[in-house]
Amino acid sequence: MEVRFFGAIGIKKSISTIGLFLLLACTVWDTHAQDKTLQTAGDVLLVSLPMASLTGTLLIGDQEGSWQFAKGFALNQAVTLGMKYAINKPRPYDNGYRAFPSAHTSTTFQSAAFLQKRYGWKFGAPAYALAAFTGYSRIQAHKHDGWDVLAGAVVGIGSSYLFTRPYKEDRMELTFSSDGQGVVIGFNYTF
C-alpha cells in the first residue's frame, strides 16, 4: 500500500510539472502576433486539464475521486450548456451566439477546483493558473468577454465543489484473528 502511495505522489508531481511547463511556455508567446496559437493553446487545455484530472485519479486507484470528478463534470456541462441556450448571448465582434458562460472556462475551472479540493493546493494552484490562462485565451480570441469567463469560472468551481471531498488515504486498519484458543485484536497505522 505504501508503494502505491509513493508512486501516486510521483505521478502527481509529473502531472503538476507538465502543467507548470505548459503555463510557462504559454506566457512567453507573443500573443499579439500569434492569436491563433493562443486560441489553440486554450483549446488544448480544454481537453488536457480534465483528462489529466481524471487520469490522475485512475492512476492512483482513487475510484471515489474518479466518481466525484465525473459527477462534477456532468453537472458542469449540463449547467453550462443549459445557460448558453437559455440566455443565447451574442459573442463579441459578431462571432456568433451562446457566449454566456464560457464552456472552455467552466470546464477547465471545474477540473482545477477538483484537483485543489481533492488533493490540495499543491496540485490546485498550477491547475487554476492553467484554467485562468484558458479564460484569457478565450477573451483574446474574441470569443468571450470578461463576464462570460467569470461566469464560466463560477459555474465550474461550483459544480466541482458540490461533489468533491478531500482525499484521505486509509492509514488505519483494525485486524483480528483467532487460533481456536483465543482472539487477537490488532491495530495497524501506516505513517
C-alpha positions as CSV (number, residue, x, y, z in Angstrom):
1,M,0.0,0.0,0.0
2,E,2.8,2.4,0.8
3,V,4.5,1.7,-2.6
4,R,1.3,2.7,-4.4
5,F,1.1,5.9,-2.3
6,F,4.7,6.9,-3.1
7,G,4.1,6.0,-6.8
8,A,1.0,8.2,-6.8
9,I,2.9,11.1,-5.4
10,G,5.5,10.7,-8.3
11,I,2.7,10.6,-10.8
12,K,1.0,13.7,-9.3
13,K,4.3,15.6,-9.4
14,S,4.8,14.6,-13.0
15,I,1.3,15.9,-14.0
16,S,1.9,19.1,-12.0
17,T,5.3,19.6,-13.6
18,I,3.8,19.2,-17.1
19,G,1.1,21.7,-16.3
20,L,3.6,24.2,-15.0
21,F,5.8,23.7,-18.1
22,L,2.7,24.4,-20.3
23,L,1.9,27.5,-18.4
24,L,5.4,28.9,-18.7
25,A,5.6,28.0,-22.4
26,C,2.3,29.9,-22.9
27,T,3.4,33.0,-21.1
28,V,6.4,33.6,-23.4
29,W,4.4,33.7,-26.6
30,D,3.9,37.0,-28.4
31,T,0.1,37.0,-28.1
32,H,-0.5,39.9,-30.4
33,A,1.3,38.2,-33.3
34,Q,0.0,34.7,-32.6
35,D,-3.6,35.0,-31.6
36,K,-4.4,31.7,-33.4
37,T,-1.7,29.9,-31.4
38,L,-3.1,31.4,-28.2
39,Q,-6.6,30.2,-29.1
40,T,-5.2,26.7,-29.9
41,A,-3.5,26.6,-26.5
42,G,-6.8,27.3,-24.8
43,D,-8.4,24.5,-26.9
44,V,-5.7,22.1,-25.9
45,L,-6.2,22.9,-22.2
46,L,-9.9,22.4,-22.6
47,V,-9.2,18.7,-23.3
48,S,-5.9,18.1,-21.4
49,L,-6.9,19.6,-18.0
50,P,-9.9,17.4,-17.5
51,M,-8.1,14.4,-18.9
52,A,-5.2,14.9,-16.6
53,S,-7.5,15.2,-13.6
54,L,-9.4,12.0,-14.4
55,T,-6.3,10.1,-15.4
56,G,-4.6,11.0,-12.2
57,T,-7.5,9.6,-10.1
58,L,-7.3,6.4,-12.2
59,L,-3.5,6.0,-11.9
60,I,-3.5,6.2,-8.1
61,G,-6.6,4.0,-7.8
62,D,-8.8,6.7,-6.3
63,Q,-12.1,5.3,-7.6
64,E,-14.1,7.6,-5.3
65,G,-12.3,10.6,-6.7
66,S,-13.0,9.4,-10.3
67,W,-16.7,9.2,-9.4
68,Q,-16.6,12.7,-7.8
69,F,-14.9,14.1,-10.8
70,A,-17.4,12.5,-13.2
71,K,-20.4,13.9,-11.3
72,G,-18.9,17.4,-11.2
73,F,-18.0,17.3,-14.8
74,A,-21.5,16.1,-15.9
75,L,-23.2,18.8,-13.8
76,N,-20.9,21.5,-15.1
77,Q,-21.6,20.5,-18.7
78,A,-25.4,20.4,-18.1
79,V,-25.5,23.8,-16.4
80,T,-23.1,25.5,-18.8
81,L,-25.0,24.3,-21.9
82,G,-28.3,25.0,-20.4
83,M,-27.3,28.5,-19.6
84,K,-25.9,29.0,-23.1
85,Y,-29.1,28.0,-24.8
86,A,-31.4,29.8,-22.3
87,I,-29.5,33.1,-22.4
88,N,-28.2,33.0,-26.0
89,K,-25.9,36.0,-25.5
90,P,-24.1,37.2,-28.7
91,R,-20.3,36.7,-28.8
92,P,-18.0,39.8,-29.1
93,Y,-17.2,41.0,-32.6
94,D,-20.2,39.2,-34.2
95,N,-18.6,35.8,-33.7
96,G,-21.9,34.0,-33.2
97,Y,-24.2,33.4,-30.2
98,R,-24.3,31.3,-27.0
99,A,-21.4,33.1,-25.3
100,F,-22.6,33.1,-21.7
101,P,-21.0,31.3,-19.9
102,S,-17.7,30.3,-21.4
103,A,-17.6,26.5,-21.7
104,H,-13.9,26.4,-22.1
105,T,-13.5,28.3,-18.8
106,S,-16.1,26.3,-16.9
107,T,-14.6,23.0,-18.0
108,T,-11.0,23.9,-17.0
109,F,-12.1,25.6,-13.8
110,Q,-14.1,22.5,-12.8
111,S,-11.0,20.4,-13.3
112,A,-8.8,22.8,-11.3
113,A,-11.3,23.0,-8.5
114,F,-11.5,19.2,-8.4
115,L,-7.7,18.9,-8.1
116,Q,-7.5,21.6,-5.5
117,K,-10.3,20.3,-3.3
118,R,-9.4,16.6,-3.6
119,Y,-5.6,16.8,-3.5
120,G,-4.8,20.2,-2.1
121,W,-3.3,23.5,-3.4
122,K,-0.1,21.8,-4.4
123,F,-2.0,20.5,-7.5
124,G,-4.8,23.0,-7.5
125,A,-2.6,26.2,-7.9
126,P,-1.0,25.1,-11.2
127,A,-4.3,23.9,-12.4
128,Y,-6.0,27.2,-11.5
129,A,-3.3,29.0,-13.4
130,L,-3.9,26.9,-16.5
131,A,-7.6,27.5,-16.2
132,A,-7.1,31.2,-15.9
133,F,-4.9,31.1,-19.0
134,T,-7.7,29.3,-20.8
135,G,-10.1,32.1,-19.9
136,Y,-7.6,34.7,-21.0
137,S,-7.2,32.8,-24.4
138,R,-11.0,33.0,-24.9
139,I,-11.0,36.7,-24.4
140,Q,-8.0,37.2,-26.7
141,A,-9.7,35.0,-29.4
142,H,-12.7,37.4,-29.3
143,K,-15.0,34.5,-28.4
144,H,-15.9,35.8,-24.9
145,D,-15.8,38.9,-22.7
146,G,-14.9,39.1,-19.1
147,W,-18.4,38.4,-17.8
148,D,-18.6,35.2,-19.9
149,V,-15.3,34.0,-18.5
150,L,-16.1,34.9,-14.9
151,A,-19.5,33.1,-15.1
152,G,-17.7,30.1,-16.5
153,A,-15.2,30.0,-13.7
154,V,-18.0,30.3,-11.1
155,V,-20.1,27.5,-12.7
156,G,-17.0,25.3,-13.0
157,I,-15.8,25.8,-9.4
158,G,-19.4,25.4,-8.0
159,S,-20.0,22.2,-10.0
160,S,-16.8,20.6,-8.6
161,Y,-17.3,21.8,-5.1
162,L,-20.7,20.2,-4.8
163,F,-19.3,16.7,-5.2
164,T,-15.6,16.7,-4.3
165,R,-14.3,15.8,-0.9
166,P,-10.7,15.8,0.2
167,Y,-8.6,12.7,-0.5
168,K,-7.8,10.6,2.6
169,E,-5.8,7.5,2.1
170,D,-6.7,4.8,4.5
171,R,-3.9,4.7,7.1
172,M,-5.6,2.8,9.9
173,E,-6.7,-0.8,9.9
174,L,-8.3,-2.9,12.6
175,T,-7.4,-6.6,12.4
176,F,-8.3,-9.7,14.4
177,S,-7.5,-13.4,14.2
178,S,-8.4,-16.5,16.1
179,D,-6.5,-19.7,16.6
180,G,-9.3,-21.5,18.4
181,Q,-7.9,-20.8,21.8
182,G,-8.0,-17.0,21.8
183,V,-8.6,-13.9,19.8
184,V,-6.0,-11.4,18.9
185,I,-7.1,-7.9,18.0
186,G,-4.6,-5.6,16.2
187,F,-4.4,-2.0,15.1
188,N,-2.1,-1.0,12.3
189,Y,-1.3,2.5,11.4
190,T,0.8,3.4,8.3
191,F,3.0,6.5,8.6
